[in-house]
Amino acid sequence: MKANLLISILILFLLFSCNKENNDSNAFQFQAEVLGSNMDCGIFSIRFISDFDKVKLITGNFSSAIYIAKNLPIELQQSGIMIKLDIRKIQDSELGACKAMGPSYPWLFVTKAAKKIASIPKSIRNSFSPIDPHHTQINTIRFTHQTIQVFVF
């Protein structure tokens, strides 16, 4: 009787202690555009292109979509590229000195980031139709700071 009770409690414990979470370590929470080196602080600035409310909740700043990105990887410090990233609120000890000569933007800390691979939106992809099945047409699509050539057969 005690053995059955012990086994039942153990099974219940195992059922409720197993919490299966989907932790995709490659998933990024935000997308942004790298604007370039901020003339005030000399650190690259970024502009978020979506999820402004989530960014503002994390950073505690409710006035801007542009931020100074502390800890942005060197390979992503190129004006005009699109990136995907995870962020956190910056600590006071991580703030740098600025000259107060340019626009003042809030700071954030980049925990991880990667270059976003450009993809052609479905609405644009579906808008091309071949003129002649034996004729190749080259269409140029211009995104923000990126040019993509699409070959339509």
ABEGO torsion letter per residue (X at the ends): XAAAAAAAAAAAAAAAABBBBBBBAABBABBBBBAEBBAAAGBBBBBBABGAAAAAAAAGBAABABBBBBGBBAAABBBGBBBBBBBBBBBAAABBBBAGABBBBBBBBBABBBBBBBBBBAAAAAABBBABAABBBBBBBBBBGBBBBBBBX
